């Protein structure tokens, strides 16, 4: 059974909420090591928001792609094509 679109969004948002907290902390610790010394909390939030939006889109698209693969593999296993019609049996 494949995941619904709404389920994909909920999973992606949950994953990103956790990732955002990790990203925010990592930005505060790591970016100053590379010369970004004027990074304040507002800029850090903005950078995190941009990367979060990118991550949400990426994760949603990949999830839907793989769910589509599972759907078509299941249809192929049942002997139906992409249009839902049964294939004629092979005579051998």
C-alpha positions in Angstrom: 0.0 0.0 0.0 1.4 3.3 -1.0 1.5 6.4 1.2 -1.0 9.2 0.5 0.1 12.6 -0.6 -1.1 14.0 2.7 0.9 11.3 4.6 4.0 12.3 2.5 3.6 15.9 3.5 3.1 15.1 7.2 6.2 12.8 7.2 8.3 15.4 5.4 7.2 18.2 7.8 8.0 16.1 10.8 11.4 15.2 9.4 12.1 18.8 8.6 11.0 20.1 12.0 13.7 17.9 13.6 16.2 18.7 11.0 15.6 22.5 11.4 16.5 22.4 15.1 19.7 20.5 14.2 20.5 22.9 11.3 20.0 26.0 13.5 22.3 24.7 16.2 24.9 23.6 13.6 24.8 27.0 11.9 25.6 28.7 15.2 28.5 26.4 15.9 30.0 25.7 12.4 29.6 28.8 10.3 31.8 31.0 12.6 34.6 28.4 12.0 34.5 29.4 8.3 34.6 33.1 8.8 30.8 33.9 9.1 31.3 35.9 12.3 28.4 38.4 11.8 25.7 35.7 11.8 22.9 36.8 14.1 19.9 34.8 15.1 17.7 36.6 12.4 20.0 35.7 9.6 20.4 32.2 11.0 16.6 31.8 10.9 16.4 33.1 7.4 19.1 30.7 6.1 17.4 27.8 7.9 14.0 28.7 6.4 15.5 28.8 2.9 17.1 25.4 3.3 14.0 24.0 5.0 11.9 25.0 2.0 14.3 23.3 -0.4 14.5 20.2 1.8 10.7 20.0 2.0 10.3 20.1 -1.8 13.1 17.6 -2.3 11.8 15.1 0.3 8.2 15.3 -1.0 9.2 14.8 -4.6 11.5 11.9 -3.8 8.8 10.2 -1.6 6.2 10.5 -4.3 8.6 9.2 -6.9 9.3 6.1 -4.9 5.7 5.6 -3.9 4.9 5.7 -7.6 7.5 3.0 -8.3 5.9 0.7 -5.7 2.5 1.4 -7.2 3.5 0.5 -10.7 5.5 -2.6 -9.5 2.4 -3.8 -7.7 0.3 -3.3 -10.8 2.9 -5.2 -12.9 2.9 -8.0 -10.4 -0.9 -8.3 -10.8 -0.5 -8.4 -14.6 -2.1 -5.1 -15.3 -0.5 -2.4 -17.4 -0.5 1.3 -16.8 -4.0 1.7 -18.1 -5.4 -0.9 -15.7 -6.1 -3.5 -18.5 -5.1 -7.1 -18.1 -2.4 -8.3 -20.5 -3.2 -11.3 -22.6 -1.5 -14.5 -21.4 1.6 -15.5 -23.4 1.3 -18.6 -25.5 4.4 -20.4 -25.5 
